[in-house]
Amino acid sequence: MTERPHLLVVATGMRLFREYILRSIGPRYRIHMFLHAEPTWEKDYIEGWTVLETTLEAPLLVEAARALHEKSPIDGVLCWDEARILQTAHVAEALGLPGGDVAMVNRCRDKHLTRKALAEYGVPQPASFLVDTVDDALATAAEVGYPVILKPRALAASLGVVKVNDPGELTENWEFAHDTTVPEAPHYDVKVLVEEFADGYEISIDSAVFQGQVTPFCLARKELGYPPYAEEVGHYVDAHDSLLVDQELMKVLADAHAAIAFTDGVTHTEIMMTADGPKVIEINARIGGDMIPYLGLQATGADPGLAAAAVACGQAPELVPDRAMCGGVRFFYVDENETILDSVSFDKADLPGTVDQLVVLMEPGANTSPPPVGTLWGRIAYATAVATSLDDCRAGLDAAEKALSWTGHKAEKEGS
């Protein structure tokens, strides 16, 4: 029997959002993990681990990976955490493994470089301009024409993204786009993009890329809320989605990957379907978040974790669907800013069989807000559903939403 490939995984992300990936790849790969703290739940799926002072510094990761590689040769390196994908590319490059093209990954990580690469290749996308100050943004927006999108250069998951309809709204929302960040985001001296507004509906496509061949395995339709902010409040995956056989869309997807010279790895591409055709919004050099690939797994049977691990180890992905279902996820928030949660739970009685998961994300005592103050980190719970039709899937999520109950009180201000 051939020994299982030795796979190095850099960090994990939240258990409630990422455990399904390790659950899939654990039986097929010998996983060694780099973490910044001792593993807990991960031990059920991994064979070894190294605790590092940080997993955010590429030289430290490379040094540890080389030491591990000398003891037990590594076949592939995998990461699905946006803050660490560039550092992981440095590791793959140092070991001569697939995905070891730092410039390739950086063309995804840096949204401005993505735009430049797509433009040079002629891939359809919204016009985009890098701006330094609010005055630059106002001048650029006047040339582009309102409405426009303000978008941080360094973030993902629609963080800091806002649609503005006039100079007053742009000025009012400049700090939101300019200052929204996460602790592990890269820093750029010039950090905001002013982009042409692309009107339509947004989708995402997760793809496995092996030696330049792009194989899509999960297409999701995005649900946005809290306008003018682009908060992602849900997603739906339909194994029968007509877009899966849309030749124009698939050509845009392939051309986008060719433009950024993406040869090996997994990508999460966001595309706006407009009256003028598909327009690329961004490409992420990792598996999608928000449980989207999990929905694809439930809807089609094509395993995203195994696909990601395979291409990381230089193997062609096996993506053979064995079912045709629909999957959906919906995220839930409190109603008012600065709410201290007293309780949050689901009543699981009498829910339809289509409800798949009911997940509480926050403990009592947490201080939370709805968007835009609380974006991804304002979510108090989520639910997933799997059904034979989108209508039944949506009905299952409606029932889950009714089953959610939470109580809270207003946070007291200092000095009150």
Disulfide bonds with the S-S distance in Angstrom:
none
